[in-house]
């Protein structure tokens, strides 16, 4: 997982829709340029801004005329940005599951669908591992020593 920069750069090319720069707001830029800006924000350590930009683009996808592949790439970016956050509770990772599932559904055959399916599984596994780590026997909490043989 956590390979958002390299993969979204490829997804931007896959998604198409490059056009002239519409200003500093990533949500105002068409397709590939907006995805590239989301990647740049994330690489600059501005994950929350990148997430907000992806969500803004998704909110106006129909008005901008974004196709299914472009929306799939945006859902994928949103899902990865949510999945790579530091989380205190395992269930916080569940926020990443719907965008990754949407990316898988919209992507059509090809690399984007495979990557979305893979990262959906990894996010679910990380969530399950967080729950597993809370099991007392696994977490290493002190348990009562085993009882000796019965007296008798």
Secondary structure, DSSP 8 states (H G I E B T S, - for coil): ---HHHHHHHHHHHH--------S-GGGS-HHHHHHHHHHHHHTT-HHHHHHHHHHHHHTHHHHT--HHHHHHHHHHHHHHHHTS--SSGGGGGHHHHHHHHHHHHH-SSHHHHHHHHHHHHHHHHHHHHHHTTSHHHHT------------
